[in-house]
Amino acid sequence: MKKSTITTKTSKRIVCFILTVAMMLSAANLPVSASSGIDIESDLFWSDVAAKELVLKDIVAGEKLYDVWLYSDTMYALKILIATDDAFRVLTPDMSTLFALSSVIPHVENDDKRCILCDWYQALYNNLSDEIAQLGLDEISPFELDKPDGTYTPYTVSTPSGKTLTGLKYAGGVHGKPNTEYPSVSDYSSARFVRTGSFYYNCFSHAWYLNRVYNSRTLLAFNDHTAFSQFICNTNSPDSSKCFAAISRSSLRVGDIVVYQDYCGIYPGEITHSAVVTAISGNQVTVESKWGWYGVYTHTMEDCPYYRNSSDTQTHLTYYRVSHSFRDTNNGYVCYNCGAHAY
């Protein structure tokens, strides 16, 4: 009886993935809501799925979906976008969003957008593994992604001083090709394109590790700048073995690093971006930064996708003075302390 009830409901609403879910629940004789509290038979649940499908279709029809690639981690990107962007607000990381994605993805023709949605689905599926197991769905494979996986593996490098630094190394596969330019770059009048996009490194490696150099050496991505905290000293306690020191905005000069941190009611204090100061004219500070998987840009400090000043979200900026100790090595000029590369 349960099998026929579930099959009737799902056949009206969603793709074969959901049909498989229903049959597995019936075969296992499990309550649909199980201990997770999720009732996938309820009209309320399916109403939520339908509403999210409409929101997803609107997002796919526009350019906002490309904002996911402004960040190197998909779930991190969505956490920020859900908290700060009205277009994403209802797409909370839950089962109804997962089902809505599974319904929308097969109909998306644009390869890049489909790729982003597939990454979103895969990340959300992994994030909901406990709920999926509680519903008895743990044997169902994730949505079949018709693209090779782009994967990252932890990669540790040793600095000349003997310290270690762990980042993420791109380990093959192409999960979409980043556009040469961020599609909505025209929203930022000061932005000027410098260098093409890449999945191999991001804004944190660009500012803290690569020292604005892109070449064939081992490139790493970092989820934020905390990997470099071992090389940050207090300005009141100078340390020749450290490369970075916190400073005030009034002390800024070319070569210093700017860190962007969002404060909002849902996710306070999220580090979202890093940039390098390239010019100062009066109160105007120009920086260079890599925009997620997109290209490298110069722009005024507040004129970029990572700076927000709204009623519910404010971006707090902090600043660091860079004092590398470069030495000539077989791999070019490398900082003795932190391993950053020079020109």
C-alpha positions as CSV (number, residue, x, y, z in Angstrom):
1,M,0.0,0.0,0.0
2,K,2.8,2.4,0.9
3,K,4.5,1.6,-2.4
4,S,1.5,2.6,-4.5
5,T,0.9,5.8,-2.5
6,I,4.5,7.0,-2.8
7,T,4.7,6.0,-6.5
8,T,1.5,8.0,-7.2
9,K,2.9,11.1,-5.5
10,T,6.3,11.0,-7.0
11,S,5.3,10.2,-10.5
12,K,3.5,13.5,-10.6
13,R,6.3,15.5,-9.4
14,I,9.9,14.5,-10.2
15,V,12.4,12.5,-12.2
16,C,13.3,8.8,-11.9
17,F,15.7,9.5,-9.0
18,I,12.7,10.2,-6.7
19,L,10.9,7.1,-8.0
20,T,13.9,5.0,-7.0
21,V,13.8,6.7,-3.6
22,A,10.2,5.7,-3.1
23,M,10.6,2.1,-4.1
24,M,13.6,1.6,-1.8
25,L,11.6,3.0,1.1
26,S,8.7,0.6,0.3
27,A,11.0,-2.4,-0.1
28,A,12.7,-1.6,3.3
29,N,9.3,-1.1,4.9
30,L,10.6,2.1,6.5
31,P,8.5,5.1,7.6
32,V,9.1,7.8,5.0
33,S,10.0,10.4,7.6
34,A,12.2,8.0,9.6
35,S,14.1,9.6,12.5
36,S,15.2,12.6,10.3
37,G,11.8,14.3,10.7
38,I,11.5,14.7,6.9
39,D,8.2,13.5,5.4
40,I,8.7,13.2,1.6
41,E,5.0,12.1,1.3
42,S,3.6,15.4,2.6
43,D,2.1,18.0,0.4
44,L,4.1,20.6,2.3
45,F,7.4,19.0,1.3
46,W,6.4,18.8,-2.3
47,S,5.1,22.3,-2.3
48,D,8.5,23.4,-1.0
49,V,10.2,21.4,-3.8
50,A,8.0,23.0,-6.5
51,A,8.7,26.5,-5.1
52,K,12.4,25.9,-5.1
53,E,12.3,24.5,-8.7
54,L,10.8,27.8,-9.8
55,V,13.5,29.8,-8.0
56,L,16.3,27.6,-9.5
57,K,14.8,28.1,-13.0
58,D,14.9,31.9,-12.5
59,I,18.5,31.7,-11.3
60,V,19.5,29.5,-14.3
61,A,17.8,32.0,-16.7
62,G,20.0,34.8,-15.4
63,E,23.6,35.3,-14.5
64,K,23.5,34.9,-10.7
65,L,24.4,31.2,-10.9
66,Y,27.9,32.1,-12.0
67,D,28.5,33.7,-8.6
68,V,29.0,30.3,-7.2
69,W,32.4,30.2,-9.0
70,L,33.5,33.4,-7.2
71,Y,34.4,31.0,-4.3
72,S,36.6,27.9,-4.4
73,D,34.3,25.7,-2.3
74,T,30.7,25.1,-3.6
75,M,29.0,24.7,-0.2
76,Y,30.9,27.7,1.2
77,A,29.8,29.7,-1.8
78,L,26.2,28.8,-1.3
79,K,26.3,29.5,2.4
80,I,27.5,33.0,1.6
81,L,25.0,33.5,-1.3
82,I,22.0,32.2,0.7
83,A,22.9,34.5,3.5
84,T,23.5,37.6,1.4
85,D,21.6,37.3,-1.9
86,D,17.8,37.4,-2.1
87,A,17.8,35.2,-5.3
88,F,19.4,32.3,-3.3
89,R,17.7,33.0,0.1
90,V,15.1,30.2,-0.1
91,L,17.5,27.5,-1.4
92,T,18.5,26.3,2.1
93,P,20.8,23.2,2.2
94,D,18.1,20.6,2.8
95,M,16.4,17.7,1.2
96,S,13.8,19.7,-0.7
97,T,16.6,21.7,-2.4
98,L,18.3,18.4,-3.3
99,F,15.1,17.1,-5.0
100,A,14.5,20.4,-6.8
101,L,18.1,20.3,-8.2
102,S,17.5,16.8,-9.4
103,S,14.5,17.9,-11.3
104,V,16.0,21.0,-12.8
105,I,19.5,19.8,-13.8
106,P,18.4,17.5,-16.7
107,H,16.8,20.4,-18.5
108,V,19.7,22.9,-18.3
109,E,21.4,23.2,-21.7
110,N,24.2,25.6,-20.9
111,D,27.3,23.5,-20.0
112,D,28.8,25.8,-17.5
113,K,25.5,26.3,-15.6
114,R,24.8,22.6,-15.7
115,C,28.2,22.0,-14.3
116,I,27.7,24.4,-11.4
117,L,24.4,22.8,-10.6
118,C,25.9,19.4,-10.7
119,D,28.7,20.5,-8.3
120,W,25.9,22.0,-6.1
121,Y,24.0,18.7,-6.1
122,Q,27.0,16.6,-5.4
123,A,28.1,18.9,-2.5
124,L,24.6,19.0,-1.0
125,Y,24.2,15.2,-1.4
126,N,27.4,14.7,0.6
127,N,26.4,17.3,3.1
128,L,23.0,15.5,3.7
129,S,24.5,12.1,4.0
130,D,23.2,11.6,7.6
131,E,19.6,12.5,6.6
132,I,19.8,10.3,3.5
133,A,21.0,7.4,5.7
134,Q,18.2,8.0,8.2
135,L,15.7,7.9,5.4
136,G,17.1,4.6,4.3
137,L,18.4,6.0,1.1
138,D,22.1,5.6,1.7
139,E,22.4,3.0,-1.1
140,I,21.2,5.4,-3.8
141,S,24.0,6.8,-5.9
142,P,24.3,10.6,-6.3
143,F,22.9,12.2,-9.4
144,E,24.9,10.9,-12.4
145,L,27.0,13.8,-13.5
146,D,27.7,13.7,-17.2
147,K,31.1,15.4,-16.8
148,P,34.5,14.2,-15.4
149,D,35.0,15.1,-11.8
150,G,37.3,18.0,-10.9
151,T,39.0,17.0,-7.7
152,Y,41.3,18.5,-5.2
153,T,43.7,16.7,-2.8
154,P,45.5,18.1,0.2
155,Y,49.1,18.9,-0.7
156,T,51.8,19.9,1.7
157,V,54.9,21.9,0.7
158,S,58.0,22.5,2.9
159,T,59.4,26.0,3.1
160,P,63.1,26.6,3.1
161,S,63.0,27.2,6.8
162,G,61.6,23.7,7.4
163,K,58.0,24.7,8.1
164,T,55.1,23.1,6.2
165,L,52.1,24.6,4.4
166,T,49.1,22.6,3.4
167,G,46.8,23.7,0.5
168,L,44.7,22.0,-2.1
169,K,46.2,20.8,-5.4
170,Y,44.0,20.4,-8.4
171,A,44.2,16.7,-9.2
172,G,42.8,16.4,-12.7
173,G,39.4,16.4,-14.3
174,V,37.7,19.4,-15.7
175,H,34.5,20.4,-14.0
176,G,33.7,23.1,-16.4
177,K,35.9,25.8,-17.9
178,P,35.9,29.1,-16.0
179,N,35.0,32.0,-18.2
180,T,37.9,34.3,-19.0
181,E,35.9,37.1,-17.3
182,Y,33.3,37.0,-14.5
183,P,30.0,37.4,-16.4
184,S,28.8,40.3,-14.3
185,V,32.1,42.2,-14.2
186,S,30.4,45.3,-15.8
187,D,28.6,45.8,-12.4
188,Y,32.0,46.9,-11.1
189,S,33.1,50.0,-12.9
190,S,36.7,50.1,-11.7
191,A,37.5,46.4,-12.5
192,R,40.1,45.8,-15.1
193,F,41.0,42.3,-16.4
194,V,44.6,41.2,-15.8
195,R,44.9,37.4,-16.2
196,T,42.7,34.5,-17.3
197,G,40.8,32.3,-14.9
198,S,42.0,29.0,-13.5
199,F,40.9,26.1,-11.3
200,Y,44.5,25.7,-10.0
201,Y,44.6,28.6,-7.6
202,N,42.4,31.1,-6.0
203,C,42.4,34.6,-4.3
204,F,44.2,33.3,-1.1
205,S,47.0,31.7,-2.9
206,H,47.3,34.7,-5.3
207,A,47.6,37.1,-2.4
208,W,49.5,35.1,0.3
209,Y,51.5,32.5,-1.5
210,L,52.1,33.2,-5.2
211,N,53.0,36.9,-4.6
212,R,51.0,37.8,-7.8
213,V,52.9,35.4,-10.0
214,Y,51.3,32.7,-12.2
215,N,53.6,30.2,-13.9
216,S,54.2,26.5,-14.2
217,R,55.3,25.9,-10.6
218,T,53.1,23.9,-8.2
219,L,49.9,25.9,-7.8
220,L,47.7,25.5,-4.7
221,A,44.3,26.8,-3.6
222,F,43.5,27.6,0.0
223,N,40.0,27.8,1.6
224,D,41.1,31.0,3.5
225,H,44.2,32.7,4.7
226,T,44.4,30.8,8.0
227,A,47.0,28.4,6.6
228,F,49.4,31.3,6.8
229,S,48.6,32.2,10.4
230,Q,51.8,30.6,11.5
231,F,53.6,33.3,9.5
232,I,51.6,36.3,11.0
233,C,53.2,38.3,13.8
234,N,51.8,40.9,16.2
235,T,53.0,44.4,15.2
236,N,54.1,44.9,18.8
237,S,56.3,41.9,18.7
238,P,58.4,41.9,15.5
239,D,59.7,38.5,14.5
240,S,62.1,38.0,11.6
241,S,60.7,34.5,11.1
242,K,57.3,35.9,10.3
243,C,56.2,37.4,7.0
244,F,52.9,39.2,7.7
245,A,51.9,41.7,10.4
246,A,48.5,43.3,11.0
247,I,48.4,47.0,10.2
248,S,45.8,49.8,10.1
249,R,44.2,51.2,6.9
250,S,46.0,54.5,7.5
251,S,49.4,52.6,7.2
252,L,48.6,50.9,3.9
253,R,51.2,50.9,1.1
254,V,51.6,49.1,-2.1
255,G,52.2,45.3,-1.6
256,D,50.1,45.0,1.5
257,I,47.3,42.4,1.7
258,V,43.6,43.1,2.3
259,V,41.3,40.5,3.8
260,Y,37.5,40.6,3.3
261,Q,35.3,39.3,6.1
262,D,31.5,39.2,6.0
263,Y,29.3,39.9,9.0
264,C,25.7,39.0,8.8
265,G,23.0,37.7,11.1
266,I,23.3,34.1,9.8
267,Y,27.0,33.5,9.3
268,P,29.0,36.1,11.2
269,G,32.7,36.5,10.4
270,E,33.2,34.5,7.2
271,I,36.5,35.1,5.4
272,T,35.5,35.5,1.8
273,H,38.5,37.1,-0.1
274,S,42.0,38.4,-0.2
275,A,43.6,41.1,-2.4
276,V,47.0,42.8,-2.8
277,V,47.3,46.6,-2.8
278,T,48.7,47.9,-6.1
279,A,48.1,51.7,-5.9
280,I,47.0,54.4,-3.4
281,S,45.7,57.8,-4.3
282,G,44.3,59.8,-1.4
283,N,41.5,57.7,0.1
284,Q,41.2,55.5,-2.9
285,V,43.0,52.1,-2.7
286,T,43.4,50.0,-5.8
287,V,44.0,46.2,-5.3
288,E,44.7,43.2,-7.5
289,S,42.8,40.0,-6.7
290,K,41.6,36.7,-8.3
291,W,37.9,36.3,-8.3
292,G,37.3,32.7,-7.4
293,W,37.9,30.5,-10.4
294,Y,37.6,33.5,-12.7
295,G,40.3,35.8,-13.8
296,V,42.6,38.2,-11.9
297,Y,41.4,41.9,-11.8
298,T,42.5,45.2,-10.5
299,H,39.8,47.2,-8.9
300,T,39.2,49.7,-6.1
301,M,39.1,48.0,-2.8
302,E,35.4,48.3,-2.2
303,D,34.3,47.8,-5.8
304,C,34.2,44.0,-6.2
305,P,31.7,41.1,-5.5
306,Y,33.2,40.5,-2.1
307,Y,32.4,43.9,-0.6
308,R,29.0,44.4,0.9
309,N,27.5,47.3,2.8
310,S,23.8,46.6,3.3
311,S,21.3,46.6,6.1
312,D,21.9,42.9,6.9
313,T,25.5,42.3,5.7
314,Q,28.7,44.4,6.2
315,T,32.2,43.5,5.0
316,H,35.0,44.2,7.4
317,L,38.4,44.8,6.0
318,T,41.7,43.9,7.7
319,Y,45.2,44.7,6.5
320,Y,48.6,43.0,6.6
321,R,52.1,44.2,5.9
322,V,54.2,41.8,3.8
323,S,57.9,41.3,4.7
324,H,59.2,38.3,2.8
325,S,62.8,37.1,3.0
326,F,63.4,36.0,-0.6
327,R,66.3,33.8,-1.4
328,D,67.5,32.4,-4.8
329,T,66.7,28.7,-5.1
330,N,66.4,26.2,-7.9
331,N,62.7,27.1,-8.0
332,G,63.3,30.8,-8.4
333,Y,63.2,33.4,-5.6
334,V,61.4,31.9,-2.7
335,C,60.7,33.3,0.8
336,Y,62.8,31.5,3.3
337,N,60.1,31.6,6.0
338,C,56.7,30.9,4.3
339,G,57.8,29.7,0.8
340,A,56.0,32.4,-1.1
341,H,57.3,32.9,-4.6
342,A,58.7,36.2,-6.0
343,Y,58.9,37.5,-9.6
